[in-house]
Amino acid sequence: MEKKEFKKIIKEIGFPSQGKFAEEIGVKATTFTTYKVIPTHIKRITKLALLAKQNGVSLEEIRNSLKVD
């Protein structure tokens, strides 16, 4: 996933910035600035969050059901 697509998806999910998304998933905000291509594990989280949003499920609900701190 290219950064352009990543930025578009996190906006669609409802995050105002990469930093806020990073905060939500427990990653340092500066981490995204070093990526030219988004790693697979971040891509999966992003796509899961988008699917959840499209189906009326919050990222918080997913986190709670998976028991992720």
C-alpha positions as CSV (number, residue, x, y, z in Angstrom):
1,M,0.0,0.0,0.0
2,E,1.4,3.4,-1.0
3,K,1.3,6.2,1.5
4,K,-1.2,8.2,-0.7
5,E,-3.7,5.3,-0.5
6,F,-3.0,4.9,3.2
7,K,-3.7,8.6,3.9
8,K,-6.9,8.4,1.9
9,I,-8.1,5.4,3.9
10,I,-7.4,6.8,7.3
11,K,-9.3,10.0,6.4
12,E,-12.2,7.8,5.3
13,I,-12.1,5.9,8.6
14,G,-12.4,9.3,10.3
15,F,-8.9,10.1,11.6
16,P,-7.8,13.7,11.0
17,S,-4.1,12.7,10.6
18,Q,-1.6,9.9,10.5
19,G,-0.5,10.8,14.0
20,K,-4.0,10.3,15.4
21,F,-4.3,7.0,13.7
22,A,-0.9,5.9,15.0
23,E,-2.0,6.9,18.5
24,E,-5.1,4.8,18.2
25,I,-3.2,1.7,17.1
26,G,-0.3,2.2,19.6
27,V,2.4,3.2,17.2
28,K,4.6,6.3,17.5
29,A,3.2,9.1,15.2
30,T,6.7,9.6,13.7
31,T,6.8,6.0,12.5
32,F,4.6,6.7,9.5
33,T,6.9,9.5,8.3
34,T,9.7,7.0,7.7
35,Y,7.7,4.6,5.5
36,K,7.7,4.9,1.8
37,V,5.4,1.9,1.6
38,I,3.1,0.9,4.4
39,P,4.1,-2.4,6.0
40,T,1.7,-5.4,5.8
41,H,0.7,-5.4,9.5
42,I,-0.3,-1.7,9.3
43,K,-2.1,-2.2,6.0
44,R,-4.2,-5.0,7.6
45,I,-5.1,-2.9,10.6
46,T,-6.1,0.0,8.2
47,K,-8.3,-2.2,6.0
48,L,-9.9,-3.9,9.0
49,A,-10.7,-0.4,10.4
50,L,-12.2,0.6,7.1
51,L,-14.3,-2.5,6.8
52,A,-15.5,-2.0,10.4
53,K,-16.4,1.7,9.7
54,Q,-18.3,0.6,6.6
55,N,-20.3,-1.9,8.7
56,G,-21.0,0.4,11.7
57,V,-18.4,-1.2,14.0
58,S,-16.0,1.0,15.8
59,L,-12.3,0.3,16.1
60,E,-12.8,0.4,19.8
61,E,-15.3,-2.4,19.6
62,I,-12.9,-4.5,17.7
63,R,-10.1,-3.8,20.1
64,N,-12.3,-4.8,23.1
65,S,-13.5,-8.0,21.5
66,L,-9.9,-9.0,20.7
67,K,-8.8,-7.9,24.2
68,V,-6.1,-5.6,22.8
69,D,-4.7,-2.9,25.1
